[in-house]
Amino acid sequence: MKEFEEYMKLLKMDKTNATIVKYNHDIKVFLGFFEIKTVSDVEKLTLSDYKKLQMSLSERLSAVSVNGMFAVLKAFHKFLLENDYIQSTKISLVKNLKVGKKAVRVINDNEFDGLLSCATKDEKIMLLVMRYTGLRRTEMSRVKVSDIFDGKVLIHGKGNKDVLIPLHKELLSKIENYLQKRKHDSEYLLVGKATHEGITAQAIYTRVKSIGKKAFKKGLISKETLEFLSPHTIRKTFVTAIARTHGNQAAQEAARHATFSTTKDCYIANNPVLNANIFLHQERI
Protein backbone atom coordinates (compact mmCIF):
# COMPACT_ATOMS: atom_id res chain seq x y z
CA MET A 1 0.00 0.00 0.00
CA LYS A 2 1.83 3.08 -1.28
CA GLU A 3 0.10 5.47 1.15
CA PHE A 4 1.49 3.48 4.07
CA GLU A 5 5.01 3.67 2.62
CA GLU A 6 4.59 7.43 2.15
CA TYR A 7 3.48 7.83 5.76
CA MET A 8 6.48 5.90 7.06
CA LYS A 9 8.85 8.12 5.06
CA LEU A 10 7.19 11.16 6.62
CA LEU A 11 7.66 9.76 10.14
CA LYS A 12 11.40 9.35 9.61
CA MET A 13 11.72 13.14 9.44
CA ASP A 14 10.97 13.77 13.13
CA LYS A 15 10.41 10.48 14.97
CA THR A 16 12.87 8.29 16.86
CA ASN A 17 13.75 4.85 15.53
CA ALA A 18 11.80 3.24 18.36
CA THR A 19 8.69 5.24 17.46
CA ILE A 20 9.03 4.38 13.78
CA VAL A 21 9.33 0.67 14.60
CA LYS A 22 6.15 0.84 16.72
CA TYR A 23 4.17 2.71 14.06
CA ASN A 24 5.34 0.28 11.38
CA HIS A 25 4.30 -2.72 13.49
CA ASP A 26 0.91 -1.34 14.57
CA ILE A 27 -0.16 -0.24 11.10
CA LYS A 28 0.91 -3.55 9.57
CA VAL A 29 -1.21 -5.37 12.16
CA PHE A 30 -4.16 -3.19 11.13
CA LEU A 31 -3.60 -3.77 7.40
CA GLY A 32 -3.19 -7.50 7.93
CA PHE A 33 -6.26 -7.88 10.16
CA PHE A 34 -8.56 -6.46 7.49
CA GLU A 35 -6.47 -7.75 4.55
CA ILE A 36 -6.25 -4.22 3.18
CA LYS A 37 -4.72 -3.90 -0.27
CA THR A 38 -5.70 -0.38 -1.31
CA VAL A 39 -6.73 2.84 0.40
CA SER A 40 -10.32 2.31 -0.74
CA ASP A 41 -10.45 -0.74 1.54
CA VAL A 42 -9.75 1.55 4.51
CA GLU A 43 -12.64 3.85 3.66
CA LYS A 44 -15.06 0.91 3.59
CA LEU A 45 -14.41 0.00 7.23
CA THR A 46 -17.29 0.56 9.63
CA LEU A 47 -17.32 1.42 13.33
CA SER A 48 -18.23 -2.21 13.98
CA ASP A 49 -15.11 -3.32 12.10
CA TYR A 50 -12.85 -1.13 14.23
CA LYS A 51 -14.48 -2.41 17.41
CA LYS A 52 -13.88 -5.99 16.25
CA LEU A 53 -10.18 -5.15 15.86
CA GLN A 54 -10.15 -3.57 19.31
CA MET A 55 -11.81 -6.62 20.85
CA SER A 56 -9.43 -9.01 19.10
CA LEU A 57 -6.38 -7.08 20.30
CA SER A 58 -7.71 -6.90 23.87
CA GLU A 59 -7.71 -10.70 24.06
CA ARG A 60 -3.91 -10.76 24.01
CA LEU A 61 -2.82 -7.23 24.93
CA SER A 62 -3.37 -4.95 27.91
CA ALA A 63 -5.80 -2.05 27.66
CA VAL A 64 -2.87 0.37 27.68
CA SER A 65 -1.26 -1.41 24.71
CA VAL A 66 -4.51 -1.54 22.75
CA ASN A 67 -5.17 2.15 23.37
CA GLY A 68 -1.62 2.95 22.30
CA MET A 69 -2.07 0.99 19.09
CA PHE A 70 -5.32 2.79 18.28
CA ALA A 71 -3.58 6.13 18.89
CA VAL A 72 -1.12 5.14 16.14
CA LEU A 73 -3.93 4.04 13.83
CA LYS A 74 -5.85 7.28 14.40
CA ALA A 75 -2.74 9.26 13.49
CA PHE A 76 -2.39 7.21 10.30
CA HIS A 77 -6.04 7.77 9.39
CA LYS A 78 -5.63 11.49 10.04
CA PHE A 79 -2.76 11.49 7.55
CA LEU A 80 -4.97 9.76 4.99
CA LEU A 81 -7.74 12.31 5.54
CA GLU A 82 -5.50 15.36 5.37
CA ASN A 83 -4.00 14.18 2.10
CA ASP A 84 -7.40 13.34 0.56
CA TYR A 85 -6.63 9.64 0.27
CA ILE A 86 -9.91 8.97 2.08
CA GLN A 87 -12.93 11.22 2.56
CA SER A 88 -14.16 9.83 5.89
CA THR A 89 -13.41 7.31 8.63
CA LYS A 90 -15.15 5.92 11.69
CA ILE A 91 -12.02 5.22 13.72
CA SER A 92 -12.31 8.53 15.60
CA LEU A 93 -15.54 7.18 17.14
CA VAL A 94 -13.73 4.30 18.80
CA LYS A 95 -13.38 5.00 22.53
CA ASN A 96 -10.35 3.97 24.53
CA LEU A 97 -10.61 0.90 26.71
CA LYS A 98 -10.81 1.64 30.41
CA VAL A 99 -7.48 1.32 32.17
CA GLY A 100 -7.15 0.51 35.85
CA LYS A 101 -4.82 3.03 37.45
CA LYS A 102 -1.60 1.45 38.65
CA ALA A 103 0.63 2.81 41.36
CA VAL A 104 3.79 4.48 40.08
CA ARG A 105 6.84 2.52 41.22
CA VAL A 106 10.15 4.22 42.05
CA ILE A 107 13.43 3.23 43.70
CA ASN A 108 14.29 4.55 47.14
CA ASP A 109 17.73 5.90 47.98
CA ASN A 110 18.98 2.76 49.70
CA GLU A 111 18.00 0.60 46.75
CA PHE A 112 19.69 2.95 44.30
CA ASP A 113 22.87 2.82 46.37
CA GLY A 114 22.57 -0.98 46.20
CA LEU A 115 22.42 -0.83 42.42
CA LEU A 116 25.48 1.42 42.28
CA SER A 117 27.46 -1.00 44.43
CA CYS A 118 26.82 -3.78 41.89
CA ALA A 119 27.64 -1.75 38.80
CA THR A 120 30.84 -1.43 36.79
CA LYS A 121 32.47 1.98 36.36
CA ASP A 122 30.68 2.78 33.13
CA GLU A 123 27.40 1.39 34.48
CA LYS A 124 27.68 3.68 37.52
CA ILE A 125 27.93 6.67 35.18
CA MET A 126 24.92 5.37 33.27
CA LEU A 127 22.84 4.99 36.46
CA LEU A 128 23.89 8.34 37.93
CA VAL A 129 23.21 10.31 34.76
CA MET A 130 19.78 8.74 34.28
CA ARG A 131 18.87 9.14 37.97
CA TYR A 132 19.83 12.80 38.18
CA THR A 133 18.83 14.07 34.73
CA GLY A 134 15.80 11.90 33.91
CA LEU A 135 17.15 10.83 30.53
CA ARG A 136 15.22 8.22 28.58
CA ARG A 137 17.30 5.19 27.62
CA THR A 138 17.31 6.21 23.94
CA GLU A 139 18.55 9.67 24.93
CA MET A 140 21.20 8.13 27.19
CA SER A 141 22.48 5.98 24.33
CA ARG A 142 22.95 9.05 22.12
CA VAL A 143 25.01 11.17 24.51
CA LYS A 144 28.43 12.00 23.08
CA VAL A 145 31.39 13.37 24.99
CA SER A 146 31.08 16.57 22.96
CA ASP A 147 27.49 16.97 24.22
CA ILE A 148 28.82 17.70 27.72
CA PHE A 149 30.01 21.29 28.08
CA ASP A 150 29.62 24.35 30.31
CA GLY A 151 28.24 22.20 33.13
CA LYS A 152 25.37 20.94 30.99
CA VAL A 153 24.54 17.97 28.78
CA LEU A 154 22.91 18.41 25.37
CA ILE A 155 20.10 15.90 24.99
CA HIS A 156 18.79 14.82 21.61
CA GLY A 157 15.23 14.09 22.70
CA LYS A 158 11.99 12.81 21.23
CA GLY A 159 10.94 14.34 17.94
CA ASN A 160 14.51 15.52 17.27
CA LYS A 161 14.13 18.17 19.98
CA ASP A 162 17.43 19.19 21.58
CA VAL A 163 17.56 20.48 25.14
CA LEU A 164 20.33 21.46 27.56
CA ILE A 165 20.12 19.91 31.03
CA PRO A 166 22.31 21.19 33.91
CA LEU A 167 24.62 18.75 35.65
CA HIS A 168 25.40 18.97 39.35
CA LYS A 169 29.08 19.77 39.85
CA GLU A 170 29.71 16.50 41.68
CA LEU A 171 28.08 14.46 38.91
CA LEU A 172 30.06 16.41 36.32
CA SER A 173 33.25 15.68 38.28
CA LYS A 174 32.48 11.95 38.24
CA ILE A 175 31.87 12.02 34.50
CA GLU A 176 35.15 13.85 33.86
CA ASN A 177 37.06 11.43 36.09
CA TYR A 178 35.50 8.48 34.27
CA LEU A 179 36.44 9.88 30.86
CA GLN A 180 40.04 10.49 31.95
CA LYS A 181 40.50 6.91 33.14
CA ARG A 182 38.66 4.88 30.51
CA LYS A 183 40.83 2.96 28.05
CA HIS A 184 39.32 4.18 24.79
CA ASP A 185 38.50 7.49 23.16
CA SER A 186 35.07 6.81 21.68
CA GLU A 187 33.02 9.88 20.84
CA TYR A 188 30.17 8.39 22.90
CA LEU A 189 29.87 8.65 26.67
CA LEU A 190 28.76 5.01 26.91
CA VAL A 191 29.80 2.24 24.53
CA GLY A 192 28.86 -1.36 23.88
CA LYS A 193 30.81 -4.12 25.59
CA ALA A 194 32.22 -5.55 22.36
CA THR A 195 32.68 -2.29 20.49
CA HIS A 196 33.57 1.35 20.97
CA GLU A 197 30.43 2.39 19.14
CA GLY A 198 27.63 3.97 21.16
CA ILE A 199 25.67 1.68 23.41
CA THR A 200 22.17 0.79 22.20
CA ALA A 201 18.96 1.61 24.05
CA GLN A 202 18.23 -2.11 24.36
CA ALA A 203 21.66 -2.74 25.88
CA ILE A 204 20.94 -0.07 28.50
CA TYR A 205 17.73 -1.87 29.44
CA THR A 206 19.56 -5.20 29.61
CA ARG A 207 22.33 -3.77 31.80
CA VAL A 208 19.91 -2.18 34.25
CA LYS A 209 18.08 -5.50 34.65
CA SER A 210 21.40 -7.34 35.05
CA ILE A 211 22.55 -4.91 37.75
CA GLY A 212 19.20 -5.39 39.47
CA LYS A 213 19.65 -9.18 39.54
CA LYS A 214 23.07 -8.81 41.14
CA ALA A 215 21.69 -6.43 43.77
CA PHE A 216 18.78 -8.77 44.51
CA LYS A 217 21.10 -11.75 45.04
CA LYS A 218 23.03 -9.65 47.58
CA GLY A 219 19.84 -8.67 49.36
CA LEU A 220 20.22 -5.00 48.39
CA ILE A 221 16.86 -4.68 46.65
CA SER A 222 13.60 -6.56 47.07
CA LYS A 223 12.14 -9.05 44.61
CA GLU A 224 9.31 -6.61 43.95
CA THR A 225 11.79 -3.88 43.02
CA LEU A 226 13.65 -6.27 40.72
CA GLU A 227 10.43 -7.09 38.88
CA PHE A 228 9.53 -3.48 38.04
CA LEU A 229 13.11 -2.18 37.68
CA SER A 230 13.93 -0.66 34.29
CA PRO A 231 15.53 2.50 32.88
CA HIS A 232 12.04 4.01 32.90
CA THR A 233 11.77 3.32 36.63
CA ILE A 234 14.91 5.38 37.16
CA ARG A 235 13.42 8.22 35.11
CA LYS A 236 10.24 8.09 37.22
CA THR A 237 12.36 8.22 40.36
CA PHE A 238 14.00 11.41 39.10
CA VAL A 239 10.64 13.04 38.28
CA THR A 240 9.11 12.02 41.62
CA ALA A 241 12.04 13.50 43.54
CA ILE A 242 11.61 16.84 41.79
CA ALA A 243 7.85 16.88 42.35
CA ARG A 244 8.36 16.30 46.08
CA THR A 245 10.96 19.05 46.48
CA HIS A 246 10.22 21.60 43.77
CA GLY A 247 6.57 21.14 42.92
CA ASN A 248 4.45 19.83 40.08
CA GLN A 249 5.36 22.42 37.48
CA ALA A 250 9.07 21.78 37.96
CA ALA A 251 8.43 18.04 37.64
CA GLN A 252 6.54 18.50 34.37
CA GLU A 253 9.29 20.71 32.97
CA ALA A 254 12.02 18.30 34.07
CA ALA A 255 10.17 15.36 32.51
CA ARG A 256 9.66 17.41 29.34
CA HIS A 257 5.99 16.51 29.12
CA ALA A 258 3.47 18.59 27.17
CA THR A 259 0.82 18.18 29.88
CA PHE A 260 0.98 17.70 33.64
CA SER A 261 -1.59 14.87 33.52
CA THR A 262 1.04 12.60 31.96
CA THR A 263 3.54 13.52 34.66
CA LYS A 264 1.04 13.10 37.49
CA ASP A 265 -0.56 9.82 36.37
CA CYS A 266 2.50 7.99 35.10
CA TYR A 267 5.61 9.44 36.75
CA ILE A 268 4.97 10.60 40.31
CA ALA A 269 4.85 8.07 43.15
CA ASN A 270 2.87 8.84 46.29
CA ASN A 271 5.26 7.98 49.12
CA PRO A 272 8.84 7.70 47.90
CA VAL A 273 11.88 7.81 50.15
CA LEU A 274 14.06 10.05 48.05
CA ASN A 275 16.68 12.77 48.27
CA ALA A 276 15.39 16.19 49.25
CA ASN A 277 17.50 17.80 46.51
CA ILE A 278 16.77 18.11 42.81
CA PHE A 279 20.38 17.14 42.18
CA LEU A 280 22.86 14.99 44.07
CA HIS A 281 23.67 15.30 47.73
CA GLN A 282 27.43 15.58 47.77
CA GLU A 283 27.80 13.09 50.59
CA ARG A 284 26.05 10.38 48.56
CA ILE A 285 28.41 10.45 45.61
Contacts in CASP RR format, 6 or more apart in sequence:
PFRMAT RR
TARGET T0000
AUTHOR 0000-0000-0000
METHOD contacts of the structure
MODEL  1
MKEFEEYMKLLKMDKTNATIVKYNHDIKVFLGFFEIKTVSDVEKLTLSDY
KKLQMSLSERLSAVSVNGMFAVLKAFHKFLLENDYIQSTKISLVKNLKVG
KKAVRVINDNEFDGLLSCATKDEKIMLLVMRYTGLRRTEMSRVKVSDIFD
GKVLIHGKGNKDVLIPLHKELLSKIENYLQKRKHDSEYLLVGKATHEGIT
AQAIYTRVKSIGKKAFKKGLISKETLEFLSPHTIRKTFVTAIARTHGNQA
AQEAARHATFSTTKDCYIANNPVLNANIFLHQERI
1 31 0 8 1.000
1 36 0 8 1.000
1 37 0 8 1.000
1 38 0 8 1.000
1 39 0 8 1.000
3 39 0 8 1.000
3 80 0 8 1.000
3 83 0 8 1.000
3 85 0 8 1.000
4 27 0 8 1.000
4 31 0 8 1.000
4 76 0 8 1.000
7 27 0 8 1.000
7 76 0 8 1.000
7 79 0 8 1.000
8 20 0 8 1.000
8 23 0 8 1.000
8 24 0 8 1.000
10 79 0 8 1.000
11 19 0 8 1.000
11 20 0 8 1.000
11 23 0 8 1.000
12 20 0 8 1.000
14 159 0 8 1.000
14 160 0 8 1.000
15 23 0 8 1.000
15 159 0 8 1.000
16 138 0 8 1.000
16 157 0 8 1.000
16 158 0 8 1.000
16 159 0 8 1.000
17 138 0 8 1.000
18 138 0 8 1.000
18 201 0 8 1.000
19 158 0 8 1.000
19 159 0 8 1.000
22 72 0 8 1.000
23 72 0 8 1.000
23 75 0 8 1.000
23 76 0 8 1.000
26 68 0 8 1.000
26 69 0 8 1.000
26 72 0 8 1.000
26 73 0 8 1.000
27 72 0 8 1.000
27 73 0 8 1.000
27 76 0 8 1.000
29 57 0 8 1.000
29 69 0 8 1.000
30 36 0 8 1.000
30 53 0 8 1.000
30 73 0 8 1.000
30 76 0 8 1.000
33 53 0 8 1.000
33 56 0 8 1.000
34 41 0 8 1.000
34 45 0 8 1.000
34 49 0 8 1.000
34 53 0 8 1.000
35 41 0 8 1.000
36 42 0 8 1.000
39 80 0 8 1.000
39 85 0 8 1.000
39 86 0 8 1.000
42 77 0 8 1.000
42 80 0 8 1.000
42 86 0 8 1.000
42 89 0 8 1.000
43 86 0 8 1.000
43 87 0 8 1.000
43 88 0 8 1.000
43 89 0 8 1.000
45 89 0 8 1.000
45 90 0 8 1.000
45 91 0 8 1.000
46 90 0 8 1.000
47 90 0 8 1.000
47 93 0 8 1.000
47 94 0 8 1.000
49 90 0 8 1.000
50 90 0 8 1.000
50 91 0 8 1.000
50 93 0 8 1.000
50 94 0 8 1.000
51 94 0 8 1.000
54 66 0 8 1.000
54 70 0 8 1.000
54 94 0 8 1.000
54 97 0 8 1.000
57 65 0 8 1.000
57 66 0 8 1.000
57 69 0 8 1.000
58 66 0 8 1.000
58 97 0 8 1.000
61 69 0 8 1.000
63 96 0 8 1.000
63 97 0 8 1.000
63 98 0 8 1.000
63 99 0 8 1.000
63 100 0 8 1.000
64 99 0 8 1.000
66 97 0 8 1.000
67 96 0 8 1.000
67 97 0 8 1.000
67 99 0 8 1.000
70 91 0 8 1.000
70 94 0 8 1.000
70 96 0 8 1.000
73 91 0 8 1.000
74 91 0 8 1.000
74 92 0 8 1.000
77 86 0 8 1.000
77 89 0 8 1.000
77 91 0 8 1.000
77 92 0 8 1.000
79 85 0 8 1.000
80 86 0 8 1.000
80 89 0 8 1.000
81 87 0 8 1.000
81 88 0 8 1.000
81 89 0 8 1.000
101 265 0 8 1.000
103 269 0 8 1.000
103 270 0 8 1.000
104 236 0 8 1.000
104 240 0 8 1.000
104 266 0 8 1.000
104 267 0 8 1.000
104 268 0 8 1.000
104 269 0 8 1.000
104 270 0 8 1.000
105 225 0 8 1.000
105 228 0 8 1.000
105 233 0 8 1.000
105 236 0 8 1.000
105 269 0 8 1.000
106 233 0 8 1.000
106 236 0 8 1.000
106 237 0 8 1.000
106 240 0 8 1.000
106 269 0 8 1.000
106 272 0 8 1.000
106 274 0 8 1.000
107 115 0 8 1.000
107 221 0 8 1.000
107 225 0 8 1.000
107 229 0 8 1.000
107 233 0 8 1.000
107 234 0 8 1.000
107 237 0 8 1.000
108 272 0 8 1.000
108 273 0 8 1.000
108 274 0 8 1.000
109 273 0 8 1.000
109 274 0 8 1.000
109 275 0 8 1.000
109 284 0 8 1.000
110 273 0 8 1.000
111 215 0 8 1.000
111 220 0 8 1.000
111 221 0 8 1.000
111 222 0 8 1.000
111 225 0 8 1.000
112 127 0 8 1.000
112 131 0 8 1.000
112 237 0 8 1.000
113 220 0 8 1.000
113 284 0 8 1.000
114 215 0 8 1.000
114 218 0 8 1.000
114 220 0 8 1.000
114 221 0 8 1.000
115 127 0 8 1.000
115 211 0 8 1.000
115 212 0 8 1.000
115 215 0 8 1.000
115 220 0 8 1.000
115 221 0 8 1.000
116 124 0 8 1.000
116 127 0 8 1.000
116 128 0 8 1.000
117 215 0 8 1.000
117 218 0 8 1.000
117 220 0 8 1.000
118 211 0 8 1.000
118 212 0 8 1.000
118 214 0 8 1.000
118 215 0 8 1.000
118 218 0 8 1.000
118 220 0 8 1.000
119 126 0 8 1.000
119 127 0 8 1.000
119 211 0 8 1.000
121 178 0 8 1.000
121 181 0 8 1.000
121 182 0 8 1.000
122 178 0 8 1.000
122 182 0 8 1.000
122 190 0 8 1.000
122 191 0 8 1.000
123 207 0 8 1.000
123 211 0 8 1.000
124 174 0 8 1.000
125 174 0 8 1.000
125 175 0 8 1.000
125 178 0 8 1.000
125 189 0 8 1.000
125 190 0 8 1.000
126 140 0 8 1.000
126 190 0 8 1.000
126 204 0 8 1.000
126 207 0 8 1.000
126 208 0 8 1.000
127 208 0 8 1.000
127 211 0 8 1.000
127 234 0 8 1.000
128 171 0 8 1.000
128 174 0 8 1.000
128 280 0 8 1.000
128 285 0 8 1.000
129 135 0 8 1.000
129 140 0 8 1.000
129 143 0 8 1.000
129 153 0 8 1.000
129 171 0 8 1.000
129 175 0 8 1.000
129 189 0 8 1.000
130 137 0 8 1.000
130 140 0 8 1.000
130 231 0 8 1.000
130 234 0 8 1.000
130 235 0 8 1.000
130 238 0 8 1.000
131 234 0 8 1.000
131 237 0 8 1.000
131 238 0 8 1.000
132 167 0 8 1.000
132 168 0 8 1.000
132 171 0 8 1.000
132 238 0 8 1.000
132 279 0 8 1.000
132 280 0 8 1.000
133 153 0 8 1.000
133 155 0 8 1.000
133 165 0 8 1.000
133 167 0 8 1.000
133 238 0 8 1.000
134 234 0 8 1.000
134 235 0 8 1.000
134 238 0 8 1.000
134 239 0 8 1.000
134 254 0 8 1.000
134 255 0 8 1.000
135 143 0 8 1.000
135 155 0 8 1.000
135 165 0 8 1.000
135 235 0 8 1.000
136 157 0 8 1.000
136 158 0 8 1.000
136 231 0 8 1.000
136 232 0 8 1.000
136 235 0 8 1.000
137 201 0 8 1.000
137 204 0 8 1.000
137 205 0 8 1.000
137 231 0 8 1.000
137 232 0 8 1.000
138 157 0 8 1.000
138 201 0 8 1.000
139 155 0 8 1.000
139 156 0 8 1.000
139 157 0 8 1.000
140 190 0 8 1.000
140 199 0 8 1.000
140 201 0 8 1.000
140 204 0 8 1.000
140 231 0 8 1.000
141 190 0 8 1.000
141 198 0 8 1.000
141 199 0 8 1.000
141 200 0 8 1.000
141 201 0 8 1.000
141 203 0 8 1.000
141 204 0 8 1.000
142 155 0 8 1.000
142 156 0 8 1.000
142 157 0 8 1.000
143 153 0 8 1.000
143 155 0 8 1.000
143 188 0 8 1.000
143 189 0 8 1.000
143 190 0 8 1.000
144 187 0 8 1.000
144 188 0 8 1.000
144 189 0 8 1.000
145 179 0 8 1.000
145 186 0 8 1.000
145 187 0 8 1.000
145 188 0 8 1.000
145 189 0 8 1.000
146 187 0 8 1.000
147 153 0 8 1.000
147 154 0 8 1.000
147 155 0 8 1.000
147 156 0 8 1.000
147 189 0 8 1.000
148 154 0 8 1.000
148 167 0 8 1.000
148 172 0 8 1.000
148 175 0 8 1.000
148 189 0 8 1.000
151 166 0 8 1.000
151 167 0 8 1.000
151 169 0 8 1.000
151 172 0 8 1.000
152 164 0 8 1.000
152 165 0 8 1.000
152 166 0 8 1.000
152 167 0 8 1.000
153 164 0 8 1.000
153 165 0 8 1.000
153 167 0 8 1.000
154 162 0 8 1.000
154 163 0 8 1.000
154 164 0 8 1.000
155 162 0 8 1.000
155 163 0 8 1.000
155 164 0 8 1.000
155 165 0 8 1.000
156 162 0 8 1.000
157 163 0 8 1.000
157 256 0 8 1.000
158 256 0 8 1.000
163 256 0 8 1.000
167 175 0 8 1.000
168 279 0 8 1.000
168 280 0 8 1.000
170 280 0 8 1.000
170 282 0 8 1.000
170 285 0 8 1.000
171 279 0 8 1.000
171 280 0 8 1.000
171 285 0 8 1.000
174 285 0 8 1.000
175 189 0 8 1.000
179 189 0 8 1.000
184 191 0 8 1.000
184 196 0 8 1.000
186 196 0 8 1.000
186 197 0 8 1.000
186 198 0 8 1.000
188 196 0 8 1.000
188 197 0 8 1.000
188 198 0 8 1.000
188 199 0 8 1.000
190 198 0 8 1.000
190 199 0 8 1.000
190 204 0 8 1.000
191 197 0 8 1.000
191 198 0 8 1.000
191 199 0 8 1.000
192 198 0 8 1.000
192 199 0 8 1.000
192 200 0 8 1.000
192 203 0 8 1.000
193 203 0 8 1.000
204 231 0 8 1.000
205 230 0 8 1.000
205 231 0 8 1.000
208 229 0 8 1.000
208 230 0 8 1.000
208 231 0 8 1.000
208 234 0 8 1.000
209 229 0 8 1.000
209 230 0 8 1.000
212 221 0 8 1.000
212 226 0 8 1.000
212 229 0 8 1.000
213 226 0 8 1.000
215 221 0 8 1.000
215 226 0 8 1.000
216 222 0 8 1.000
216 223 0 8 1.000
216 225 0 8 1.000
216 226 0 8 1.000
221 229 0 8 1.000
235 255 0 8 1.000
235 267 0 8 1.000
236 266 0 8 1.000
236 267 0 8 1.000
236 268 0 8 1.000
236 269 0 8 1.000
237 272 0 8 1.000
237 274 0 8 1.000
238 254 0 8 1.000
239 251 0 8 1.000
239 254 0 8 1.000
239 255 0 8 1.000
239 263 0 8 1.000
239 267 0 8 1.000
239 268 0 8 1.000
240 251 0 8 1.000
240 267 0 8 1.000
240 268 0 8 1.000
240 269 0 8 1.000
240 272 0 8 1.000
240 274 0 8 1.000
241 272 0 8 1.000
241 274 0 8 1.000
241 275 0 8 1.000
241 278 0 8 1.000
242 250 0 8 1.000
242 251 0 8 1.000
242 254 0 8 1.000
242 278 0 8 1.000
243 250 0 8 1.000
243 251 0 8 1.000
243 263 0 8 1.000
243 268 0 8 1.000
244 272 0 8 1.000
244 274 0 8 1.000
244 276 0 8 1.000
245 275 0 8 1.000
245 276 0 8 1.000
245 277 0 8 1.000
245 278 0 8 1.000
246 278 0 8 1.000
248 260 0 8 1.000
248 263 0 8 1.000
248 264 0 8 1.000
248 268 0 8 1.000
249 260 0 8 1.000
250 278 0 8 1.000
251 263 0 8 1.000
251 267 0 8 1.000
251 268 0 8 1.000
252 259 0 8 1.000
252 260 0 8 1.000
252 263 0 8 1.000
254 278 0 8 1.000
255 262 0 8 1.000
255 263 0 8 1.000
255 267 0 8 1.000
257 263 0 8 1.000
257 267 0 8 1.000
275 281 0 8 1.000
275 284 0 8 1.000
END
